[in-house]
Amino acid sequence: LKDKLRIAKINEMIGTLHTDLGKIKFADNYFKKSITIYQETGHRTGIRSILIAQSLNAMKRHDNQTAIKILNHVLSSFESINDNYVKCTIHSNLGIANYRLGNYMIALGNFKLQKKYAVLSKNNREIMISKGYISLVYEKKGNYTKALRGYMECLEEAMKSVDAVQTSLYYNNIGEIYLLKRQYKKSLEFFSNAEKISRKISYKYRLCYVLMDKAKALYSLKKFAESTLCTREVKEIAKKIKRLDVIFETGLLEMKLSAINDRHQTKKIMSSLLKKSTNEEQEANIKYAYYTISKEYSFREDALVLYKKIYLRKPDRIFKDRIEELEKGS
């Protein structure tokens, strides 16, 4: 029995390593081997651990529905979980999956439970992270006052604990709030701090998103030359670390920047982006951005129809604002 459990644990550890390396298929294979042994031996803690790991892999594959199904199964099958940190992890993952699906109020409930169990397990870092997630939901729902207050608290806690990764994140998140509030100079102050930290610790992932936001703020301030340089750097980093969402965002900004000198090039970029778009949200964002430049009626109509459709399943404040803006333009 001990040998079997040892093999199961080794498979679990190898699977976790593959997950960290982004090799999800390999990870799934090792987790299957591990859970088979745990089920044969009736090792409930091991089964629970693998199910949570499999839910994470589902999220990495963008299969959030499956992740939610697995995690809810864990909660219902293991009602007597005594480990508050495990409960904290489960509700954190449920919150992230629901957030990605646009189920913001359900996600908010999950993140509040994450915070509750983080407090019970006396895990200060998880308390801070849960506050950040709660603020993220408030941001999506358009409650910028609550979101800003929460991010400020998180920033203070991250700085106290000398957590550079989280500090750069919260500087960036605060900058995003000011960007949404159209306080562009203020947003640049926070983006600059996030950029300094991300460069210092060579955190390419965070730097990628920080520079993207910084480029947007510079564009809004009509600092087009600086925005162009920033966009180029972002694109290079995004390609290296394979952040397809950021590559798409750089394309949108390149389209807007090209309109300053070459409207023909703008249309070419727009057509190229539409061909490469993979979902309705990307299509809506392309047509909205092009409409703001060209004021062509057909693009306004198309973007409006798409945003209304998207808003029904994903009620982001930004979509609501764009719907109102496009309706006023009729």
C-alpha positions in Angstrom: 0.0 0.0 0.0 2.8 2.4 0.9 4.6 1.7 -2.4 1.4 2.3 -4.3 0.8 5.7 -2.5 4.4 6.6 -3.1 4.0 6.0 -6.9 0.7 8.0 -6.9 2.5 10.9 -5.1 5.4 10.8 -7.6 2.9 10.9 -10.5 1.1 13.8 -8.9 4.4 15.7 -8.5 5.4 15.1 -12.1 2.0 16.2 -13.2 2.2 19.4 -11.2 5.7 20.1 -12.7 4.2 19.6 -16.3 1.4 22.0 -15.4 3.9 24.6 -14.2 5.7 24.2 -17.6 2.5 24.6 -19.5 2.5 21.0 -20.8 -1.1 20.3 -19.9 -1.6 17.1 -21.8 1.4 15.5 -20.1 0.2 16.7 -16.8 -3.3 15.2 -17.3 -1.8 11.8 -18.1 0.2 11.8 -14.9 -2.8 13.0 -12.9 -4.9 10.2 -14.3 -2.4 7.6 -13.3 -2.2 9.1 -9.8 -6.0 9.4 -9.2 -6.5 5.8 -10.3 -4.2 4.6 -7.5 -5.8 7.0 -5.0 -9.2 5.6 -5.9 -8.1 2.0 -5.7 -6.6 2.6 -2.2 -9.5 4.9 -1.0 -7.1 7.8 -0.4 -9.6 10.6 -0.2 -7.1 13.4 0.4 -5.1 12.3 -2.7 -8.3 12.1 -4.8 -9.2 15.7 -3.7 -5.8 17.0 -4.5 -5.8 15.5 -8.0 -9.3 16.8 -8.7 -8.2 20.4 -7.8 -5.1 20.0 -10.0 -7.3 18.8 -12.9 -9.6 21.8 -12.5 -6.6 24.1 -12.8 -5.6 22.3 -16.0 -9.1 22.7 -17.3 -8.8 26.5 -16.6 -5.4 26.6 -18.4 -7.2 25.0 -21.5 -9.9 27.8 -21.1 -12.5 25.2 -20.2 -13.9 27.0 -17.3 -17.2 25.2 -17.3 -15.4 21.9 -16.7 -13.3 23.5 -13.9 -16.4 24.7 -12.1 -18.0 21.3 -12.5 -14.9 19.6 -10.9 -14.6 22.1 -8.1 -18.3 21.9 -7.2 -18.0 18.1 -7.2 -15.0 18.4 -4.7 -17.1 20.7 -2.4 -20.1 18.4 -2.5 -18.1 15.1 -2.2 -15.7 16.3 0.5 -18.1 18.3 2.7 -16.0 17.6 5.8 -12.9 19.3 4.5 -11.2 20.6 7.7 -8.3 22.3 5.9 -9.2 26.0 5.6 -6.4 26.6 3.1 -7.8 24.0 0.8 -11.2 25.6 1.0 -9.5 28.9 0.3 -7.9 27.5 -2.9 -11.1 25.9 -4.1 -13.1 29.1 -3.8 -10.3 31.1 -5.3 -10.3 28.8 -8.4 -14.1 28.8 -8.6 -14.0 32.6 -8.5 -11.5 32.8 -11.3 -13.4 30.4 -13.5 -16.7 32.2 -12.9 -15.1 35.6 -13.5 -13.7 34.4 -16.8 -17.2 33.3 -17.9 -18.7 36.7 -16.9 -20.5 35.3 -13.9 -19.3 38.3 -11.8 -21.7 38.1 -8.9 -21.1 34.4 -8.4 -17.4 35.1 -8.6 -17.7 37.9 -6.0 -19.3 35.4 -3.6 -16.5 32.9 -4.3 -13.8 35.5 -3.7 -15.5 36.5 -0.4 -15.4 32.9 0.7 -11.8 32.7 -0.3 -11.1 35.7 1.9 -13.0 34.1 4.8 -11.0 30.9 4.7 -7.8 32.8 4.2 -8.5 34.7 7.4 -9.3 31.4 9.2 -6.0 29.9 8.0 -4.2 33.1 8.9 -2.6 33.3 5.5 -1.9 37.1 4.9 -0.9 36.7 1.3 -4.1 34.9 0.4 -6.1 37.5 2.3 -4.4 40.2 0.1 -5.0 38.2 -3.1 -8.7 37.7 -2.3 -9.1 41.4 -1.7 -7.5 42.0 -5.1 -9.9 39.6 -6.8 -12.9 41.3 -5.1 -11.7 44.6 -6.3 -11.3 43.2 -9.8 -15.0 42.2 -9.8 -15.9 45.7 -8.7 -13.8 47.1 -11.5 -15.7 45.0 -14.1 -19.0 46.1 -12.7 -18.0 49.7 -12.9 -17.7 50.5 -9.2 -14.4 52.2 -9.5 -14.5 53.8 -6.1 -14.6 50.4 -4.3 -12.1 48.8 -6.7 -9.6 51.6 -6.2 -10.0 51.4 -2.4 -9.4 47.7 -2.5 -6.4 47.9 -4.8 -4.8 50.6 -2.6 -5.1 48.4 0.4 -3.6 45.5 -1.5 -0.7 47.7 -2.7 0.0 48.8 0.8 0.1 45.1 2.1 2.2 44.0 -0.9 4.8 46.7 -0.2 4.8 45.8 3.5 5.5 42.2 2.8 8.1 43.1 0.1 6.2 41.1 -2.5 7.5 42.6 -5.8 5.3 40.6 -8.1 2.1 41.6 -6.3 3.3 45.2 -5.8 3.8 45.5 -9.6 0.3 44.0 -10.2 -1.5 46.4 -7.9 0.4 49.4 -9.2 -0.8 48.3 -12.7 -4.4 47.7 -11.5 -4.6 51.1 -9.9 -3.3 52.6 -13.1 -6.0 50.8 -15.1 -8.7 52.3 -12.8 -7.4 55.8 -13.6 -7.2 54.9 -17.3 -10.9 53.9 -17.2 -11.7 57.1 -15.4 -9.8 59.0 -18.2 -7.3 60.4 -15.7 -4.5 59.6 -18.1 -1.6 61.5 -16.4 -2.5 59.9 -13.0 -2.6 56.4 -14.6 0.9 56.9 -16.1 2.3 57.5 -12.6 1.2 54.1 -11.5 2.1 52.4 -14.8 5.6 53.8 -14.5 6.0 52.4 -11.0 4.7 49.0 -12.1 7.1 49.1 -15.1 10.1 49.9 -12.9 9.4 46.9 -10.6 8.6 44.5 -13.5 11.9 45.4 -15.3 13.9 45.2 -12.1 12.7 41.6 -11.4 12.6 40.7 -15.1 8.9 39.8 -14.9 8.1 39.7 -18.6 4.5 38.7 -18.1 3.6 41.7 -16.0 5.8 44.1 -18.0 3.9 43.0 -21.2 0.5 44.1 -19.7 1.9 47.2 -18.0 3.5 48.5 -21.2 0.3 47.8 -23.1 -1.7 50.0 -20.7 1.0 52.6 -20.7 0.8 52.8 -24.5 -2.9 53.3 -24.3 -2.5 56.1 -21.8 0.2 57.8 -24.0 -2.1 57.5 -27.0 -5.0 59.2 -25.1 -2.6 62.0 -24.1 -1.8 62.4 -27.8 1.8 61.4 -27.2 1.8 59.4 -30.4 5.6 58.9 -30.9 6.0 57.6 -27.3 2.9 55.4 -27.7 4.3 53.9 -30.9 7.7 53.0 -29.3 5.9 51.5 -26.3 3.6 49.5 -28.6 6.6 48.1 -30.5 8.3 46.9 -27.3 5.1 45.3 -26.1 4.6 43.4 -29.3 8.1 42.0 -29.2 7.6 40.8 -25.6 4.2 39.4 -26.2 5.4 37.4 -29.2 8.3 35.9 -27.1 6.0 34.9 -24.2 3.1 34.0 -26.5 0.5 36.3 -25.1 -2.0 36.3 -27.9 -4.4 38.6 -26.2 -1.7 41.3 -25.9 -0.6 40.8 -29.5 -4.3 41.5 -30.5 -4.4 44.6 -28.4 -1.2 45.9 -30.0 -2.8 45.5 -33.4 -5.7 47.6 -32.3 -3.4 50.4 -31.1 -1.3 50.1 -34.3 -4.5 50.6 -36.3 -5.4 53.8 -34.3 -1.8 55.1 -34.5 -1.6 54.6 -38.3 -4.7 56.8 -38.7 -2.6 59.8 -37.8 -0.6 59.7 -41.0 -1.9 57.0 -43.3 -5.7 56.2 -43.4 -5.1 53.6 -46.2 -2.8 51.7 -43.9 -5.4 51.9 -41.2 -8.0 50.1 -43.3 -5.4 47.4 -44.2 -4.6 46.8 -40.6 -8.3 46.7 -39.7 -9.0 44.1 -42.5 -6.1 42.0 -41.3 -7.3 42.1 -37.7 -10.8 41.0 -38.7 -9.4 38.0 -40.6 -7.4 36.9 -37.5 -10.1 37.6 -35.0 -11.2 34.4 -33.1 -14.3 35.6 -31.2 -17.2 38.1 -31.2 -15.5 40.3 -28.5 -12.4 40.8 -30.7 -14.6 41.5 -33.7 -16.6 44.1 -31.8 -13.5 45.7 -30.5 -12.0 46.0 -34.0 -15.1 47.5 -35.5 -15.6 49.9 -32.5 -12.0 51.1 -32.8 -12.3 51.5 -36.5 -15.6 53.4 -36.2 -14.0 55.9 -33.7 -11.4 56.7 -36.4 -13.5 56.6 -39.6 -17.0 57.3 -38.3 -18.3 54.8 -40.9 -21.9 54.0 -40.1 -21.8 50.3 -41.0 -19.0 49.7 -38.4 -21.0 51.5 -35.7 -24.0 49.4 -36.4 -22.0 46.1 -36.5 -20.2 47.0 -33.2 -23.4 48.0 -31.5 -25.1 44.7 -32.4 -22.1 42.7 -31.2 -21.7 44.5 -27.9 -25.3 44.2 -27.1 -25.1 40.4 -27.7 -21.8 40.1 -25.6 -23.2 42.2 -22.8 -26.1 39.7 -22.2 -23.6 37.0 -21.2 -20.7 39.2 -19.9 -22.0 42.4 -18.2 -18.8 44.4 -18.2 -19.1 48.1 -17.5 -16.9 48.9 -20.5 -19.4 47.2 -22.9 -22.3 49.1 -21.4 -20.4 52.4 -21.8 -19.6 51.5 -25.4 -23.2 50.6 -26.2 -24.3 54.0 -24.8 -21.6 55.8 -26.8 -22.5 54.0 -30.1 -26.3 54.6 -29.6 -25.6 58.3 -29.1 -23.7 58.3 -32.4 -26.8 57.1 -34.3 
